[in-house]
Amino acid sequence: MKRFQFLLAVTLFVFATGSMAATIEMTVNGLVCAFCAQGIEKKLRKFPATAEVVVNLEHRLVAVSLKDGQDIPDVDLRKALTDAGYTVKTISRSETPIADVRERLKQAQP
């Protein structure tokens, strides 16, 4: 019985961590310069779950790649950016690798 409970717990843990988003994309108003992008990147890298950050001024997009099995709550992301003087319009989560987000942004530029 204990073995079954252990296997069930491990299975649930694997599914729970596997269902987390790999990338969080946020539409942010107030991004106007490279200094803004640098400040946002520095602030978001302070979260232990952050693996990588991409900031695109033209598309007002901030993307955060998460470390495996880790997460950052939306409320914490929104607070970090709002406290820095920006307005977060949308937050979406996906399994899209950050490299794909970069490529999409690169192709969308004129």
N, CA, C and O atoms as CSV, one atom per row, in Angstrom:
chain,resi,resn,atom,element,x,y,z
A,1,MET,N,N,0.819,-1.194,0.000
A,1,MET,CA,C,0.000,0.000,0.000
A,1,MET,C,C,0.866,1.262,0.000
A,1,MET,O,O,0.595,2.208,-0.740
A,2,LYS,N,N,1.909,1.268,0.836
A,2,LYS,CA,C,2.775,2.441,0.885
A,2,LYS,C,C,3.500,2.640,-0.438
A,2,LYS,O,O,3.731,3.771,-0.866
A,3,ARG,N,N,3.854,1.547,-1.073
A,3,ARG,CA,C,4.537,1.637,-2.357
A,3,ARG,C,C,3.608,2.268,-3.399
A,3,ARG,O,O,4.038,3.104,-4.194
A,4,PHE,N,N,2.337,1.866,-3.392
A,4,PHE,CA,C,1.361,2.449,-4.303
A,4,PHE,C,C,1.215,3.951,-4.056
A,4,PHE,O,O,1.170,4.731,-5.008
A,5,GLN,N,N,1.141,4.358,-2.801
A,5,GLN,CA,C,1.013,5.776,-2.466
A,5,GLN,C,C,2.245,6.552,-2.940
A,5,GLN,O,O,2.130,7.667,-3.448
A,6,PHE,N,N,3.405,5.958,-2.769
A,6,PHE,CA,C,4.639,6.610,-3.217
A,6,PHE,C,C,4.632,6.778,-4.733
A,6,PHE,O,O,4.955,7.853,-5.238
A,7,LEU,N,N,4.268,5.727,-5.462
A,7,LEU,CA,C,4.216,5.810,-6.916
A,7,LEU,C,C,3.178,6.823,-7.384
A,7,LEU,O,O,3.406,7.553,-8.349
A,8,LEU,N,N,2.065,6.865,-6.713
A,8,LEU,CA,C,1.032,7.847,-7.042
A,8,LEU,C,C,1.545,9.268,-6.819
A,8,LEU,O,O,1.326,10.149,-7.651
A,9,ALA,N,N,2.218,9.485,-5.713
A,9,ALA,CA,C,2.768,10.814,-5.414
A,9,ALA,C,C,3.808,11.228,-6.457
A,9,ALA,O,O,3.811,12.369,-6.918
A,10,VAL,N,N,4.682,10.304,-6.823
A,10,VAL,CA,C,5.703,10.601,-7.831
A,10,VAL,C,C,5.053,10.907,-9.175
A,10,VAL,O,O,5.459,11.847,-9.859
A,11,THR,N,N,4.067,10.137,-9.553
A,11,THR,CA,C,3.369,10.354,-10.818
A,11,THR,C,C,2.694,11.722,-10.833
A,11,THR,O,O,2.804,12.453,-11.817
A,12,LEU,N,N,2.009,12.069,-9.774
A,12,LEU,CA,C,1.354,13.377,-9.696
A,12,LEU,C,C,2.370,14.507,-9.761
A,12,LEU,O,O,2.122,15.526,-10.405
A,13,PHE,N,N,3.497,14.340,-9.110
A,13,PHE,CA,C,4.543,15.354,-9.140
A,13,PHE,C,C,5.072,15.547,-10.556
A,13,PHE,O,O,5.261,16.679,-11.001
A,14,VAL,N,N,5.308,14.456,-11.257
A,14,VAL,CA,C,5.815,14.542,-12.631
A,14,VAL,C,C,4.810,15.248,-13.523
A,14,VAL,O,O,5.189,16.109,-14.317
A,15,PHE,N,N,3.539,14.900,-13.406
A,15,PHE,CA,C,2.529,15.566,-14.221
A,15,PHE,C,C,2.381,17.030,-13.840
A,15,PHE,O,O,2.193,17.873,-14.716
A,16,ALA,N,N,2.461,17.347,-12.577
A,16,ALA,CA,C,2.326,18.738,-12.135
A,16,ALA,C,C,3.472,19.583,-12.645
A,16,ALA,O,O,3.245,20.690,-13.133
A,17,THR,N,N,4.683,19.099,-12.548
A,17,THR,CA,C,5.826,19.887,-13.012
A,17,THR,C,C,5.876,19.914,-14.526
A,17,THR,O,O,6.318,20.903,-15.111
A,18,GLY,N,N,5.436,18.858,-15.165
A,18,GLY,CA,C,5.435,18.822,-16.621
A,18,GLY,C,C,4.398,19.738,-17.237
A,18,GLY,O,O,4.524,20.116,-18.401
A,19,SER,N,N,3.377,20.101,-16.480
A,19,SER,CA,C,2.323,20.939,-17.022
A,19,SER,C,C,2.602,22.432,-16.841
A,19,SER,O,O,1.821,23.268,-17.295
A,20,MET,N,N,3.691,22.761,-16.194
A,20,MET,CA,C,4.024,24.170,-16.027
A,20,MET,C,C,4.512,24.753,-17.345
A,20,MET,O,O,5.076,24.047,-18.180
A,21,ALA,N,N,4.293,26.024,-17.515
A,21,ALA,CA,C,4.728,26.692,-18.728
A,21,ALA,C,C,6.244,26.813,-18.751
A,21,ALA,O,O,6.886,27.042,-17.726
A,22,ALA,N,N,6.790,26.655,-19.933
A,22,ALA,CA,C,8.225,26.828,-20.106
A,22,ALA,C,C,8.559,28.302,-20.279
A,22,ALA,O,O,9.648,28.746,-19.915
A,23,THR,N,N,7.617,29.059,-20.838
A,23,THR,CA,C,7.841,30.481,-21.135
A,23,THR,C,C,6.621,31.298,-20.742
A,23,THR,O,O,5.479,30.901,-20.978
A,24,ILE,N,N,6.888,32.435,-20.144
A,24,ILE,CA,C,5.830,33.385,-19.799
A,24,ILE,C,C,6.050,34.624,-20.660
A,24,ILE,O,O,7.132,35.211,-20.647
A,25,GLU,N,N,5.017,35.021,-21.412
A,25,GLU,CA,C,5.098,36.216,-22.245
A,25,GLU,C,C,4.159,37.272,-21.684
A,25,GLU,O,O,3.011,36.993,-21.337
A,26,MET,N,N,4.681,38.500,-21.605
A,26,MET,CA,C,3.896,39.610,-21.065
A,26,MET,C,C,3.930,40.787,-22.034
A,26,MET,O,O,4.986,41.148,-22.552
A,27,THR,N,N,2.771,41.374,-22.269
A,27,THR,CA,C,2.690,42.613,-23.018
A,27,THR,C,C,2.787,43.736,-21.988
A,27,THR,O,O,2.001,43.796,-21.042
A,28,VAL,N,N,3.768,44.631,-22.186
A,28,VAL,CA,C,4.068,45.645,-21.177
A,28,VAL,C,C,4.093,47.027,-21.820
A,28,VAL,O,O,4.807,47.248,-22.798
A,29,ASN,N,N,3.318,47.953,-21.275
A,29,ASN,CA,C,3.356,49.343,-21.730
A,29,ASN,C,C,4.390,50.124,-20.931
A,29,ASN,O,O,4.611,49.856,-19.751
A,30,GLY,N,N,5.024,51.098,-21.593
A,30,GLY,CA,C,5.998,51.951,-20.926
A,30,GLY,C,C,7.427,51.656,-21.330
A,30,GLY,O,O,8.352,52.335,-20.882
A,31,LEU,N,N,7.622,50.645,-22.179
A,31,LEU,CA,C,8.969,50.320,-22.658
A,31,LEU,C,C,9.337,51.312,-23.760
A,31,LEU,O,O,8.699,51.338,-24.812
A,32,VAL,N,N,10.355,52.122,-23.520
A,32,VAL,CA,C,10.704,53.138,-24.520
A,32,VAL,C,C,12.174,53.144,-24.924
A,32,VAL,O,O,12.523,53.749,-25.938
A,33,CYS,N,N,13.035,52.492,-24.167
A,33,CYS,CA,C,14.457,52.579,-24.491
A,33,CYS,C,C,15.214,51.338,-24.026
A,33,CYS,O,O,14.680,50.502,-23.297
A,34,ALA,N,N,16.443,51.240,-24.455
A,34,ALA,CA,C,17.286,50.108,-24.075
A,34,ALA,C,C,17.522,50.071,-22.565
A,34,ALA,O,O,17.692,48.996,-21.990
A,35,PHE,N,N,17.533,51.226,-21.930
A,35,PHE,CA,C,17.698,51.273,-20.474
A,35,PHE,C,C,16.513,50.605,-19.785
A,35,PHE,O,O,16.678,49.914,-18.779
A,36,CYS,N,N,15.300,50.819,-20.341
A,36,CYS,CA,C,14.104,50.142,-19.809
A,36,CYS,C,C,14.266,48.633,-19.917
A,36,CYS,O,O,14.013,47.901,-18.960
A,37,ALA,N,N,14.690,48.176,-21.090
A,37,ALA,CA,C,14.860,46.748,-21.320
A,37,ALA,C,C,15.894,46.157,-20.364
A,37,ALA,O,O,15.689,45.078,-19.809
A,38,GLN,N,N,16.982,46.856,-20.179
A,38,GLN,CA,C,18.038,46.383,-19.285
A,38,GLN,C,C,17.537,46.306,-17.842
A,38,GLN,O,O,17.838,45.347,-17.132
A,39,GLY,N,N,16.784,47.299,-17.411
A,39,GLY,CA,C,16.250,47.318,-16.049
A,39,GLY,C,C,15.267,46.188,-15.803
A,39,GLY,O,O,15.286,45.554,-14.748
A,40,ILE,N,N,14.403,45.938,-16.787
A,40,ILE,CA,C,13.430,44.850,-16.662
A,40,ILE,C,C,14.146,43.512,-16.611
A,40,ILE,O,O,13.820,42.653,-15.792
A,41,GLU,N,N,15.113,43.342,-17.481
A,41,GLU,CA,C,15.852,42.075,-17.499
A,41,GLU,C,C,16.537,41.832,-16.159
A,41,GLU,O,O,16.495,40.722,-15.628
A,42,LYS,N,N,17.156,42.852,-15.621
A,42,LYS,CA,C,17.849,42.724,-14.330
A,42,LYS,C,C,16.868,42.366,-13.213
A,42,LYS,O,O,17.157,41.510,-12.376
A,43,LYS,N,N,15.719,43.020,-13.206
A,43,LYS,CA,C,14.708,42.776,-12.165
A,43,LYS,C,C,14.158,41.349,-12.246
A,43,LYS,O,O,14.001,40.689,-11.219
A,44,LEU,N,N,13.867,40.876,-13.445
A,44,LEU,CA,C,13.277,39.552,-13.602
A,44,LEU,C,C,14.292,38.431,-13.376
A,44,LEU,O,O,13.911,37.326,-12.992
A,45,ARG,N,N,15.550,38.695,-13.604
A,45,ARG,CA,C,16.594,37.690,-13.356
A,45,ARG,C,C,16.788,37.431,-11.854
A,45,ARG,O,O,17.418,36.444,-11.473
A,46,LYS,N,N,16.258,38.301,-11.016
A,46,LYS,CA,C,16.362,38.107,-9.565
A,46,LYS,C,C,15.480,36.959,-9.073
A,46,LYS,O,O,15.725,36.408,-8.000
A,47,PHE,N,N,14.455,36.595,-9.848
A,47,PHE,CA,C,13.613,35.468,-9.467
A,47,PHE,C,C,14.419,34.181,-9.647
A,47,PHE,O,O,14.987,33.961,-10.718
A,48,PRO,N,N,14.480,33.339,-8.636
A,48,PRO,CA,C,15.255,32.096,-8.737
A,48,PRO,C,C,14.795,31.165,-9.864
A,48,PRO,O,O,15.587,30.362,-10.356
A,49,ALA,N,N,13.546,31.259,-10.272
A,49,ALA,CA,C,13.006,30.379,-11.313
A,49,ALA,C,C,13.337,30.858,-12.729
A,49,ALA,O,O,13.086,30.135,-13.693
A,50,THR,N,N,13.889,32.052,-12.869
A,50,THR,CA,C,14.185,32.607,-14.186
A,50,THR,C,C,15.415,31.960,-14.798
A,50,THR,O,O,16.482,31.913,-14.186
A,51,ALA,N,N,15.246,31.461,-16.018
A,51,ALA,CA,C,16.379,30.915,-16.761
A,51,ALA,C,C,16.901,31.956,-17.746
A,51,ALA,O,O,18.111,32.128,-17.894
A,52,GLU,N,N,15.975,32.655,-18.426
A,52,GLU,CA,C,16.350,33.611,-19.454
A,52,GLU,C,C,15.269,34.672,-19.586
A,52,GLU,O,O,14.101,34.417,-19.292
A,53,VAL,N,N,15.661,35.875,-20.033
A,53,VAL,CA,C,14.701,36.961,-20.228
A,53,VAL,C,C,14.935,37.579,-21.605
A,53,VAL,O,O,16.074,37.806,-22.012
A,54,VAL,N,N,13.835,37.847,-22.314
A,54,VAL,CA,C,13.887,38.547,-23.589
A,54,VAL,C,C,12.967,39.756,-23.477
A,54,VAL,O,O,11.817,39.635,-23.056
A,55,VAL,N,N,13.490,40.933,-23.860
A,55,VAL,CA,C,12.679,42.148,-23.858
A,55,VAL,C,C,12.725,42.731,-25.265
A,55,VAL,O,O,13.804,42.966,-25.810
A,56,ASN,N,N,11.548,42.965,-25.853
A,56,ASN,CA,C,11.457,43.534,-27.191
A,56,ASN,C,C,10.671,44.830,-27.106
A,56,ASN,O,O,9.467,44.822,-26.847
A,57,LEU,N,N,11.361,45.950,-27.328
A,57,LEU,CA,C,10.733,47.273,-27.205
A,57,LEU,C,C,9.663,47.485,-28.273
A,57,LEU,O,O,8.583,47.999,-27.978
A,58,GLU,N,N,9.955,47.096,-29.498
A,58,GLU,CA,C,9.043,47.343,-30.611
A,58,GLU,C,C,7.687,46.672,-30.408
A,58,GLU,O,O,6.649,47.254,-30.726
A,59,HIS,N,N,7.696,45.458,-29.881
A,59,HIS,CA,C,6.452,44.708,-29.690
A,59,HIS,C,C,5.930,44.800,-28.254
A,59,HIS,O,O,4.918,44.189,-27.912
A,60,ARG,N,N,6.629,45.563,-27.427
A,60,ARG,CA,C,6.258,45.722,-26.014
A,60,ARG,C,C,6.110,44.357,-25.338
A,60,ARG,O,O,5.187,44.135,-24.554
A,61,LEU,N,N,7.031,43.455,-25.654
A,61,LEU,CA,C,6.966,42.097,-25.156
A,61,LEU,C,C,8.119,41.796,-24.210
A,61,LEU,O,O,9.274,42.127,-24.477
A,62,VAL,N,N,7.774,41.162,-23.102
A,62,VAL,CA,C,8.769,40.652,-22.157
A,62,VAL,C,C,8.485,39.168,-22.021
A,62,VAL,O,O,7.368,38.767,-21.696
A,63,ALA,N,N,9.510,38.347,-22.273
A,63,ALA,CA,C,9.358,36.894,-22.160
A,63,ALA,C,C,10.349,36.370,-21.135
A,63,ALA,O,O,11.511,36.776,-21.108
A,64,VAL,N,N,9.875,35.468,-20.297
A,64,VAL,CA,C,10.711,34.852,-19.268
A,64,VAL,C,C,10.675,33.344,-19.481
A,64,VAL,O,O,9.608,32.730,-19.504
A,65,SER,N,N,11.852,32.763,-19.633
A,65,SER,CA,C,11.988,31.316,-19.713
A,65,SER,C,C,12.226,30.813,-18.295
A,65,SER,O,O,13.042,31.362,-17.555
A,66,LEU,N,N,11.504,29.764,-17.930
A,66,LEU,CA,C,11.601,29.227,-16.575
A,66,LEU,C,C,12.550,28.035,-16.504
A,66,LEU,O,O,12.697,27.277,-17.462
A,67,LYS,N,N,13.181,27.892,-15.361
A,67,LYS,CA,C,13.991,26.701,-15.100
A,67,LYS,C,C,13.036,25.518,-14.959
A,67,LYS,O,O,11.885,25.678,-14.555
A,68,ASP,N,N,13.534,24.329,-15.298
A,68,ASP,CA,C,12.706,23.122,-15.238
A,68,ASP,C,C,12.058,22.942,-13.874
A,68,ASP,O,O,12.716,23.008,-12.836
A,69,GLY,N,N,10.738,22.712,-13.904
A,69,GLY,CA,C,10.000,22.417,-12.688
A,69,GLY,C,C,9.756,23.605,-11.779
A,69,GLY,O,O,9.261,23.436,-10.665
A,70,GLN,N,N,10.096,24.814,-12.237
A,70,GLN,CA,C,9.902,25.994,-11.396
A,70,GLN,C,C,8.893,26.939,-12.036
A,70,GLN,O,O,8.560,26.808,-13.214
A,71,ASP,N,N,8.414,27.889,-11.246
A,71,ASP,CA,C,7.404,28.818,-11.728
A,71,ASP,C,C,7.546,30.153,-11.003
A,71,ASP,O,O,8.152,30.245,-9.935
A,72,ILE,N,N,6.974,31.174,-11.611
A,72,ILE,CA,C,6.858,32.494,-10.989
A,72,ILE,C,C,5.386,32.869,-11.093
A,72,ILE,O,O,4.854,32.941,-12.201
A,73,PRO,N,N,4.725,33.105,-9.987
A,73,PRO,CA,C,3.303,33.474,-10.044
A,73,PRO,C,C,3.081,34.785,-10.810
A,73,PRO,O,O,3.903,35.700,-10.746
A,74,ASP,N,N,1.966,34.858,-11.527
A,74,ASP,CA,C,1.626,36.066,-12.280
A,74,ASP,C,C,1.636,37.299,-11.389
A,74,ASP,O,O,2.116,38.357,-11.796
A,75,VAL,N,N,1.116,37.171,-10.189
A,75,VAL,CA,C,1.034,38.315,-9.287
A,75,VAL,C,C,2.430,38.858,-8.962
A,75,VAL,O,O,2.604,40.070,-8.833
A,76,ASP,N,N,3.418,37.979,-8.831
A,76,ASP,CA,C,4.784,38.427,-8.545
A,76,ASP,C,C,5.411,39.123,-9.755
A,76,ASP,O,O,6.117,40.121,-9.609
A,77,LEU,N,N,5.146,38.591,-10.944
A,77,LEU,CA,C,5.652,39.232,-12.163
A,77,LEU,C,C,5.029,40.611,-12.348
A,77,LEU,O,O,5.717,41.591,-12.632
A,78,ARG,N,N,3.706,40.662,-12.180
A,78,ARG,CA,C,2.994,41.937,-12.340
A,78,ARG,C,C,3.497,42.968,-11.326
A,78,ARG,O,O,3.693,44.133,-11.672
A,79,LYS,N,N,3.704,42.547,-10.089
A,79,LYS,CA,C,4.179,43.462,-9.051
A,79,LYS,C,C,5.583,43.971,-9.366
A,79,LYS,O,O,5.854,45.162,-9.209
A,80,ALA,N,N,6.466,43.100,-9.801
A,80,ALA,CA,C,7.838,43.501,-10.121
A,80,ALA,C,C,7.855,44.562,-11.218
A,80,ALA,O,O,8.586,45.548,-11.126
A,81,LEU,N,N,7.047,44.354,-12.253
A,81,LEU,CA,C,7.042,45.310,-13.361
A,81,LEU,C,C,6.278,46.584,-13.017
A,81,LEU,O,O,6.674,47.675,-13.428
A,82,THR,N,N,5.198,46.454,-12.275
A,82,THR,CA,C,4.434,47.634,-11.860
A,82,THR,C,C,5.264,48.501,-10.914
A,82,THR,O,O,5.265,49.726,-11.037
A,83,ASP,N,N,5.963,47.880,-9.982
A,83,ASP,CA,C,6.821,48.624,-9.060
A,83,ASP,C,C,7.942,49.349,-9.804
A,83,ASP,O,O,8.438,50.372,-9.334
A,84,ALA,N,N,8.338,48.825,-10.956
A,84,ALA,CA,C,9.385,49.457,-11.762
A,84,ALA,C,C,8.822,50.556,-12.670
A,84,ALA,O,O,9.574,51.220,-13.384
A,85,GLY,N,N,7.487,50.747,-12.643
A,85,GLY,CA,C,6.881,51.842,-13.394
A,85,GLY,C,C,6.244,51.446,-14.715
A,85,GLY,O,O,5.932,52.317,-15.527
A,86,TYR,N,N,6.045,50.164,-14.949
A,86,TYR,CA,C,5.465,49.693,-16.201
A,86,TYR,C,C,4.053,49.172,-15.962
A,86,TYR,O,O,3.682,48.856,-14.831
A,87,THR,N,N,3.272,49.084,-17.031
A,87,THR,CA,C,1.919,48.558,-16.964
A,87,THR,C,C,1.867,47.234,-17.702
A,87,THR,O,O,2.146,47.178,-18.899
A,88,VAL,N,N,1.515,46.178,-17.004
A,88,VAL,CA,C,1.405,44.856,-17.611
A,88,VAL,C,C,-0.011,44.711,-18.155
A,88,VAL,O,O,-0.981,44.753,-17.398
A,89,LYS,N,N,-0.125,44.540,-19.462
A,89,LYS,CA,C,-1.432,44.409,-20.105
A,89,LYS,C,C,-1.897,42.958,-20.138
A,89,LYS,O,O,-3.045,42.668,-19.804
A,90,THR,N,N,-1.012,42.042,-20.538
A,90,THR,CA,C,-1.386,40.637,-20.608
A,90,THR,C,C,-0.236,39.756,-20.128
A,90,THR,O,O,0.935,40.125,-20.214
A,91,ILE,N,N,-0.600,38.599,-19.628
A,91,ILE,CA,C,0.373,37.573,-19.259
A,91,ILE,C,C,-0.145,36.263,-19.834
A,91,ILE,O,O,-1.280,35.864,-19.577
A,92,SER,N,N,0.705,35.597,-20.617
A,92,SER,CA,C,0.319,34.283,-21.153
A,92,SER,C,C,1.460,33.303,-20.948
A,92,SER,O,O,2.632,33.678,-20.924
A,93,ARG,N,N,1.097,32.062,-20.802
A,93,ARG,CA,C,2.066,30.998,-20.547
A,93,ARG,C,C,1.965,29.964,-21.656
A,93,ARG,O,O,0.878,29.659,-22.148
A,94,SER,N,N,3.128,29.429,-22.042
A,94,SER,CA,C,3.136,28.409,-23.081
A,94,SER,C,C,4.349,27.508,-22.916
A,94,SER,O,O,5.238,27.775,-22.108
A,95,GLU,N,N,4.365,26.452,-23.686
A,95,GLU,CA,C,5.508,25.537,-23.721
A,95,GLU,C,C,6.495,25.948,-24.809
A,95,GLU,O,O,7.450,25.222,-25.086
A,96,THR,N,N,6.272,27.099,-25.423
A,96,THR,CA,C,7.141,27.584,-26.489
A,96,THR,C,C,8.532,27.887,-25.943
A,96,THR,O,O,8.665,28.658,-24.992
A,97,PRO,N,N,9.563,27.299,-26.524
A,97,PRO,CA,C,10.925,27.613,-26.074
A,97,PRO,C,C,11.257,29.083,-26.342
A,97,PRO,O,O,10.769,29.670,-27.308
A,98,ILE,N,N,12.072,29.657,-25.498
A,98,ILE,CA,C,12.434,31.073,-25.618
A,98,ILE,C,C,13.125,31.353,-26.954
A,98,ILE,O,O,13.003,32.455,-27.488
A,99,ALA,N,N,13.841,30.379,-27.493
A,99,ALA,CA,C,14.489,30.551,-28.799
A,99,ALA,C,C,13.442,30.769,-29.893
A,99,ALA,O,O,13.672,31.543,-30.822
A,100,ASP,N,N,12.306,30.098,-29.791
A,100,ASP,CA,C,11.226,30.285,-30.760
A,100,ASP,C,C,10.597,31.673,-30.625
A,100,ASP,O,O,10.217,32.284,-31.623
A,101,VAL,N,N,10.491,32.159,-29.411
A,101,VAL,CA,C,9.967,33.513,-29.183
A,101,VAL,C,C,10.913,34.517,-29.836
A,101,VAL,O,O,10.465,35.434,-30.526
A,102,ARG,N,N,12.211,34.350,-29.624
A,102,ARG,CA,C,13.199,35.244,-30.250
A,102,ARG,C,C,13.076,35.222,-31.773
A,102,ARG,O,O,13.086,36.270,-32.418
A,103,GLU,N,N,12.962,34.042,-32.334
A,103,GLU,CA,C,12.859,33.906,-33.791
A,103,GLU,C,C,11.588,34.567,-34.308
A,103,GLU,O,O,11.621,35.251,-35.331
A,104,ARG,N,N,10.479,34.374,-33.620
A,104,ARG,CA,C,9.212,34.998,-34.017
A,104,ARG,C,C,9.337,36.517,-34.024
A,104,ARG,O,O,8.856,37.179,-34.943
A,105,LEU,N,N,9.977,37.063,-33.008
A,105,LEU,CA,C,10.167,38.507,-32.927
A,105,LEU,C,C,11.097,39.010,-34.034
A,105,LEU,O,O,10.875,40.074,-34.613
A,106,LYS,N,N,12.122,38.239,-34.310
A,106,LYS,CA,C,13.074,38.597,-35.363
A,106,LYS,C,C,12.385,38.651,-36.729
A,106,LYS,O,O,12.617,39.571,-37.513
A,107,GLN,N,N,11.535,37.656,-37.006
A,107,GLN,CA,C,10.829,37.606,-38.278
A,107,GLN,C,C,9.747,38.678,-38.394
A,107,GLN,O,O,9.405,39.088,-39.503
A,108,ALA,N,N,9.214,39.129,-37.281
A,108,ALA,CA,C,8.148,40.124,-37.288
A,108,ALA,C,C,8.667,41.544,-37.472
A,108,ALA,O,O,7.882,42.457,-37.727
A,109,GLN,N,N,9.969,41.743,-37.347
A,109,GLN,CA,C,10.529,43.090,-37.494
A,109,GLN,C,C,10.583,43.475,-38.964
A,109,GLN,O,O,10.833,42.637,-39.830
A,110,PRO,N,N,10.341,44.779,-39.240
A,110,PRO,CA,C,10.318,45.254,-40.645
A,110,PRO,C,C,11.681,45.236,-41.294
A,110,PRO,O,O,11.814,45.604,-42.461
